[in-house]
Amino acid sequence: MPTVVVMDVSLSMTRPVSVEGSEEYQRKHLAVHGLTMLFEHMATNYKLEFTALVVFSSLWELMVPFTRDYNTLQEALSNMDDYDKTCLESALLGVCNIVQQEWGAAIPCQVVLVTDGCLGIGRGSLRHSLATHNQRSESSRFPLPFPFPSKLYVMCMANLEELQSTDSLDCLERLIDLNNGEGQIFTIDGPLCLKNVQSMFGKLIDVAYTPFHAVLKCGHLTSDVQVFPRPEPFVIDEEIDPIPKAINTDLEIVGFVDIADISSPPVLSRHLVLPIALNREGDEVGPGITDDTEDENSANQIAGKIPNFCVLLHGSLKVEGMVAVVQLGPEWYGMLYSQADSKKKSNLMMSLFEPGPEPLPWLGKMAQLGPISDAKENPYGEDDNKSPFPLQPKNKRSYAQNVTVWIKPSGLQTDVQKILRNARKLPEKTQTFYKELNRLRKAALAFGFLDLLKGVADMLERECTLLPDTAHPDAAFQLTHAAQQLKVASTGASEYAAYDHNIAPLQTDFSGSSTERL
Amino acid sequence: MKIFSESHKTVFVVDHCPYMAESCRQHVEFDMLVKNRTQGIIPLAPISKSLWTCSVESSMEYCRIMYDIFPFKKLVNFIVSDSGAHVLNSWTQEDQNLQELMAALAAVGPPNPRADPECCSILHGLVAAVEALCKITEYQHEARTVLMENAERVGNRGRIICITNAKSDSHVRMLEDCVQETIHEHNKLAANSDHLMQIQKCELVLIHTYPVGEDSLVSDRPKKELSPVLTSEVHSVRAGRHLATKLNVLVQQHFDLASTTITNIPMKEEQHANTSANYDVELLHHKEAHVDFLKSGDNHIGGNSREGAFKETVTLKWCTPRTNSVELHYCTGAYRISPVDVNSRPSSCLTNFLLNEPRYKMDGSLEIPLERAKDQLEKHTRYWPMIISQTTIFNMQAVVPLASVIVKEAMTDEDVLNCQKTIYNLVDMERKNDPLPISTVGTRGKGPKRDEQYRIMWNELETLVRAHISNSEKHQRVLECLVACRSKPPEEEERKKRGRKREEKEDKLEKSGKDYEPDKPWQESERLKSLLDREKEDLAEAEVIKDSPDSPEPPNKKPLIAMDEMPTVEKAKGPMSLLSLWSNRINTANSRKHQEFIGRLNSVNNKAELYQHLKEENGMETTDNGKAGRQ
C-alpha cells in the first residue's frame, strides 16, 4: 500500500527544542529524525512499496513523487526550506489529487502527516476548515474522507500536554473522525528529544508498517513467506458482532482449481507472496541498524540456492493454469496464483476472498470441495472435456427459468403470438403448441386473469374456422380441444383450473405421427 | 447487524375482497395482427386486468427481482385477505421461490365478485401479517443459537406491504391503528414465548390502488413514525402499469438497488437471422456495484431509464468477451443481477448468452470433502523432491504405476499387484543393465556408475514406500516386496541395512505390542517369546556374518588432517575403476625404484610417528612434548 508523507514546513516547525547538550534542535529536526527512521525501516522491510513526500505551509509542493528510492526521499528531507503558516486543508486536497492521479480510487493508501500541532490561523487553518465544514457545497468539499481507502496517521512533534493546552488535539481528532475514523494520532511521550521521537515513530511502524510473515503450507511442503502488502483485518458488517478478522499466519493450501473454474473471482485485496529466509535470531532488526542489510543479502543469497516450495508452487500453477485455494482462517479462503508482470516475469500472488463459507457461489460451499479421486466418476470427464463448475443453484433465477411477466402488453402479446404461430403449424408443432399453451394457462391462473383464457379460447376457435382446405385434419381437432380446455379452466372451477394440471394433446386417429413425438 | 434489517422479512398483504375483481380499466390488445393473415378479420376485443390481477403480478415482479438478487436471507410471506387471512407460504427458505407462490395464488384464484362484501376485510390479512412478523425465521433462529445468552441481540424487524382499495384517508388511519394495536398485543404475547420474537421495528407500506380514470379517495403520505415500533407510508396509485412501476421503485428502495444499462449489444434479428442490430438491456443489482464508479468521479450516468423518471441508470457499452478462460483478471466485485424486463427478447438473449455453459450438480458426502482434500495433500507430499535433479524415480515412467497408487489411503489388491509388477519390472531393468535418468548436474564426468545408480534408485523408492507403510497393511506388503527384490547393496551397506531393518522390526513389534497391551496382557508373553526368537535368529545371523550389528564398528580414529590413503588392492572392495588399477600399478612400479623410507617401513596404517627420539629423551608422552620442551 503506497504512503504519502505530508510534512509541515511552516515557521512554527522551526521552534527550538531544549535538548540537554549544546546543540540546538528544532522540531523540524526531530521530524526529520523520525522520518529517517521510518524510511530506513521501509527500505529494509517494504522495498517494493512506493512512497511520496509532500511539504506544505500555506502552499503545498510534491517534493518527491511516488518512488521506491528511499535515498531520494532521505535527501529531500535535508533540502527542506522553512515557509509561512500551516494550511492543512489545501495540503490534504493536494494529497487527494496526487494519490488519485497515481493510483485511482480503489488502491488503499496510508497518509503520514507530520506536524507540530500548530494548525494555522485565520482562513485555511484547520480550525477554520472545521468550522465551515457543514456549509460546503459539493464543489468545495473538504478533502476528508479521502476518496480512496486510507489511513491517516498524524505524527505530532509535540507532547499530549502541549496539544491539550489548546484545542489542537480536538481538531486533529475531528480530522480522524472525518476520515471515518480511519487513522490515529501519535504524540511524543515525555520531553521532546530524539529518543522519544524514535519511540513515537516506532509505534507508528508497529501499527502500520510491520511486515506480515507467514508460513505457506501444502501438506508437508512449507515455505516462510512475506505477504506484501500486509493483509489488513476485515470487518463483515452483515454479522451481529462485526469484529475485524485477521488472517492466519499459517496459510494452508487445501487444494487446486482450474483458472477457468474459478474464473476471475471478486477479491478483497491482492498481495505478493515472497519467500524469505527467516533469520531467526535477527528477527528483531532494531531501528536505524543499516549494517544488517549486508548480512541479510548474504542470507538471501544462500536462500536463493536452496530449493523453495514457493518456486515449485509458482511454476506449477503457471504451467497447469490453476490456482491454489488457501485457507486464511475459519471459514475464510483465498487463492494463490501466478500473475504475469510482463512477458518474462511473473509473481506468486495471493488474493483474499470475502470471509464466509461460500465466497464464490459458482463453486458452492468451500468445505464441500473435495479431491477428484473421491468422486464416483471424474467430474472433468475422461479427457478433461467438461467441468463440474459453475454449480447450478438450487432455485433457478428468474432469467434462467422462462418466467411469465405480463406487466407490459408486449409480454402478453408475445406469449399469445407464440401460441398462434404454433397453432398454424399443427400437427407438426403439436408439442410446442401445448407447451406454450400450458405456460400461458398456468400464469393466467396464478394471476387470476381468467378473461385471458376465455379470449385465447375464442381466438383458437376462430383459427379453426380459418384453417385452409389443405390443412391436416388433426389441426382442427387439436384447436377445438385446446379451446375447450381453456374455456373450462376459465370458469375457475377447481376440477379444471388446477395449477399443476397440463392440457394434453387430444388423441386422434390422425395423431399417430404426433404422438410418436410426444 | 445488516442481516436482520427491515428487509429480512417482507409480508405482502393483498386484498382479495369482491371489489378487487373490478377491472383496472386499462385495455390490453392480445389479438395482434400477424403477417400473412387472411384479410378482413376483425381482431377480438381487448381485455383488461382486474385490480387483483394487477396487484398480484406487480407483487410477483417485486419478489422476482428480490429473489434474483437476494436468493438467501431475504424472505417473503404472502398473505391474501378476504373473509379471513390466507397465508400462502412460510418463512422457510424452501418456500422462497416464485413457483411456490404462483401455485399458491392459483389455488386461491381471483376474488369472487358475488361474495358478501360485509364479511370481507383487509384487516384479517394485516393481523396475520403482524403474527407472521413475530414468527422466527431459520436465520434468526440460527443466529440466536450461536449467540446463546446474548440471543436478545438478534433483531426482529420487518416490512408489511399492503395492497388494497381503501375508502378514504380515515379508512387508512383505521388500518394503521389496527396494525399498531396488533403489534402491541402480539409483542406482549411474544415476550412470554420462546418461538416468537417481539417486533422491534415495522415498516408499513400501504398501497391504495384504484381503476384508471377514477379519482383517488386516498392521499399520498410520506413515511411517518406512528410509534417507536411502527412507521407508515401511504401510496395512492392507479392500477395497471402504474402499480407495477410503483412496486418496481419500491423494491429498489427497500433493497438498495441501482440500475445499469448495457448498451449496444449486437443481436441477431428474429425475422432476418443474418442481420444483426444493437440493443440495450437494463439490469438491476445492489447499488454497491456503483460505489467505485461514483468515487472515481467518472460517472457513466446516462440519464433516466426509459420506464420512469425516478431512477438513474449507469450505462456501460457492451464489449464482446474474448474467451480466454486461462486468464485471471483482477475483479473487485461481483453482483447478482435481475433484468428489469426479464422476458423481453434482448434481455433473454443476453442472459442466455451468459448462461449457455453446461452446468452440473455435485453430490455431497458425509465427510467434509475439504478435509479429505487436505488429507490427500498430506499423503502426496510425504515424499516430494523439490527439484528434478534431486529425484530418480519421478523421472522414470516405469515407476509411475507404483508412485501413483502408493499415496492412496487404501489400496486394492490390484493396486498391490501393480506395485509388485512395477518392482519386478525394475529388477528386470537392472538385470538388463538399462540406463537410469540419474541427474549428472553438479557432478563431474559421467556421474555414478550403473550399479550405484540402481542403488540410489532403490533407496529413493524405498523412502517413498516407507513414507506410506502406515496407511494400510497392503502398503506394508509393497514394502516387503520391494525389500525382498531390490538389488543387494555391497556388504557394508547390507550390514547397515540389516541393522536398520532390525530396529524397525523391533519398533514394529513394540508398536504392535503397545496396541495390544491395554486390553490383552497375555499378549505380553507372546511378544517376549517372539523377541527371544528374534534374538536367537540374530545370534545365528551374527555367527554367519561375524560382524554383528550390535557391536558397532570401531570409531574412526583417523585425525582430521589425514593424508591421502593409498588404496591397496586388498582394501578395495567391489569392482575397481580404471584409474585406481592404473595408479596402483604405477605406485608398485615406482616403489621398486627407490629404497623405502624408514618412516614408511615402520608406519602403522601408513602413518609414522615423528620425533620419536624426543619421547625417549624426555620420557614424556609425545602429546605433551611441546609443553615439556618449554619447561
Chai-1 contact restraints between the chains, C-beta under 6 A:
chainA,res_idxA,chainB,res_idxB,connection_type,confidence,min_distance_angstrom,max_distance_angstrom,comment,restraint_id
A,A105,B,K295,contact,1.0,0.0,6.0,A-B,restraint_1
A,A105,B,S296,contact,1.0,0.0,6.0,A-B,restraint_2
A,A106,B,D292,contact,1.0,0.0,6.0,A-B,restraint_3
A,P147,B,K295,contact,1.0,0.0,6.0,A-B,restraint_4
A,C218,B,L377,contact,1.0,0.0,6.0,A-B,restraint_5
A,G219,B,L377,contact,1.0,0.0,6.0,A-B,restraint_6
A,G219,B,E378,contact,1.0,0.0,6.0,A-B,restraint_7
A,G219,B,T381,contact,1.0,0.0,6.0,A-B,restraint_8
A,H220,B,T381,contact,1.0,0.0,6.0,A-B,restraint_9
A,H220,B,R382,contact,1.0,0.0,6.0,A-B,restraint_10
A,L221,B,T381,contact,1.0,0.0,6.0,A-B,restraint_11
A,D237,B,K2,contact,1.0,0.0,6.0,A-B,restraint_12
A,E238,B,K2,contact,1.0,0.0,6.0,A-B,restraint_13
A,E238,B,I3,contact,1.0,0.0,6.0,A-B,restraint_14
A,I240,B,M1,contact,1.0,0.0,6.0,A-B,restraint_15
A,I240,B,A143,contact,1.0,0.0,6.0,A-B,restraint_16
A,I240,B,R153,contact,1.0,0.0,6.0,A-B,restraint_17
A,V254,B,L370,contact,1.0,0.0,6.0,A-B,restraint_18
A,V254,B,A373,contact,1.0,0.0,6.0,A-B,restraint_19
A,V254,B,K374,contact,1.0,0.0,6.0,A-B,restraint_20
A,G255,B,A373,contact,1.0,0.0,6.0,A-B,restraint_21
A,I259,B,V326,contact,1.0,0.0,6.0,A-B,restraint_22
A,I259,B,L328,contact,1.0,0.0,6.0,A-B,restraint_23
A,A260,B,S325,contact,1.0,0.0,6.0,A-B,restraint_24
A,S264,B,L328,contact,1.0,0.0,6.0,A-B,restraint_25
A,S264,B,H329,contact,1.0,0.0,6.0,A-B,restraint_26
A,S264,B,C331,contact,1.0,0.0,6.0,A-B,restraint_27
A,P266,B,C331,contact,1.0,0.0,6.0,A-B,restraint_28
A,P266,B,G333,contact,1.0,0.0,6.0,A-B,restraint_29
A,P266,B,A334,contact,1.0,0.0,6.0,A-B,restraint_30
A,P307,B,M386,contact,1.0,0.0,6.0,A-B,restraint_31
A,P307,B,I387,contact,1.0,0.0,6.0,A-B,restraint_32
A,L312,B,M386,contact,1.0,0.0,6.0,A-B,restraint_33
A,G321,B,V326,contact,1.0,0.0,6.0,A-B,restraint_34
A,Y337,B,L328,contact,1.0,0.0,6.0,A-B,restraint_35
A,A367,B,I368,contact,1.0,0.0,6.0,A-B,restraint_36
A,A367,B,L370,contact,1.0,0.0,6.0,A-B,restraint_37
A,Q368,B,G364,contact,1.0,0.0,6.0,A-B,restraint_38
A,Q368,B,P369,contact,1.0,0.0,6.0,A-B,restraint_39
A,L369,B,P369,contact,1.0,0.0,6.0,A-B,restraint_40
A,L369,B,L370,contact,1.0,0.0,6.0,A-B,restraint_41
A,G370,B,P369,contact,1.0,0.0,6.0,A-B,restraint_42
A,G370,B,R372,contact,1.0,0.0,6.0,A-B,restraint_43
A,G370,B,A373,contact,1.0,0.0,6.0,A-B,restraint_44
A,P371,B,R372,contact,1.0,0.0,6.0,A-B,restraint_45
A,P371,B,A373,contact,1.0,0.0,6.0,A-B,restraint_46
A,P371,B,Q376,contact,1.0,0.0,6.0,A-B,restraint_47
A,D374,B,R372,contact,1.0,0.0,6.0,A-B,restraint_48
A,P388,B,Y360,contact,1.0,0.0,6.0,A-B,restraint_49
A,P388,B,M362,contact,1.0,0.0,6.0,A-B,restraint_50
A,P390,B,R359,contact,1.0,0.0,6.0,A-B,restraint_51
A,Q392,B,R359,contact,1.0,0.0,6.0,A-B,restraint_52
A,Q392,B,K361,contact,1.0,0.0,6.0,A-B,restraint_53
A,N395,B,N97,contact,1.0,0.0,6.0,A-B,restraint_54
A,R397,B,D68,contact,1.0,0.0,6.0,A-B,restraint_55
A,S398,B,R64,contact,1.0,0.0,6.0,A-B,restraint_56
A,S398,B,D68,contact,1.0,0.0,6.0,A-B,restraint_57
A,S398,B,V342,contact,1.0,0.0,6.0,A-B,restraint_58
A,Y399,B,P339,contact,1.0,0.0,6.0,A-B,restraint_59
A,Y399,B,V342,contact,1.0,0.0,6.0,A-B,restraint_60
A,Y399,B,T351,contact,1.0,0.0,6.0,A-B,restraint_61
A,A400,B,L355,contact,1.0,0.0,6.0,A-B,restraint_62
A,V405,B,V342,contact,1.0,0.0,6.0,A-B,restraint_63
A,V405,B,N343,contact,1.0,0.0,6.0,A-B,restraint_64
A,I407,B,A244,contact,1.0,0.0,6.0,A-B,restraint_65
A,P409,B,V28,contact,1.0,0.0,6.0,A-B,restraint_66
A,G411,B,N343,contact,1.0,0.0,6.0,A-B,restraint_67
A,L412,B,V28,contact,1.0,0.0,6.0,A-B,restraint_68
A,L412,B,F30,contact,1.0,0.0,6.0,A-B,restraint_69
A,Q413,B,M32,contact,1.0,0.0,6.0,A-B,restraint_70
A,V416,B,F30,contact,1.0,0.0,6.0,A-B,restraint_71
A,L445,B,A106,contact,1.0,0.0,6.0,A-B,restraint_72
A,A446,B,M102,contact,1.0,0.0,6.0,A-B,restraint_73
A,A446,B,L105,contact,1.0,0.0,6.0,A-B,restraint_74
A,A446,B,A106,contact,1.0,0.0,6.0,A-B,restraint_75
A,F447,B,T53,contact,1.0,0.0,6.0,A-B,restraint_76
A,F447,B,V56,contact,1.0,0.0,6.0,A-B,restraint_77
A,F447,B,E57,contact,1.0,0.0,6.0,A-B,restraint_78
A,G448,B,W52,contact,1.0,0.0,6.0,A-B,restraint_79
A,G448,B,T53,contact,1.0,0.0,6.0,A-B,restraint_80
A,G448,B,G109,contact,1.0,0.0,6.0,A-B,restraint_81
A,G448,B,P110,contact,1.0,0.0,6.0,A-B,restraint_82
A,F449,B,T53,contact,1.0,0.0,6.0,A-B,restraint_83
A,D451,B,I47,contact,1.0,0.0,6.0,A-B,restraint_84
A,G455,B,F30,contact,1.0,0.0,6.0,A-B,restraint_85
A,G455,B,L44,contact,1.0,0.0,6.0,A-B,restraint_86
A,G455,B,I47,contact,1.0,0.0,6.0,A-B,restraint_87
A,D458,B,L44,contact,1.0,0.0,6.0,A-B,restraint_88
A,M459,B,D31,contact,1.0,0.0,6.0,A-B,restraint_89
A,M459,B,L44,contact,1.0,0.0,6.0,A-B,restraint_90
A,L466,B,T38,contact,1.0,0.0,6.0,A-B,restraint_91
A,G492,B,G109,contact,1.0,0.0,6.0,A-B,restraint_92
A,Y499,B,A103,contact,1.0,0.0,6.0,A-B,restraint_93
A,Y499,B,A106,contact,1.0,0.0,6.0,A-B,restraint_94
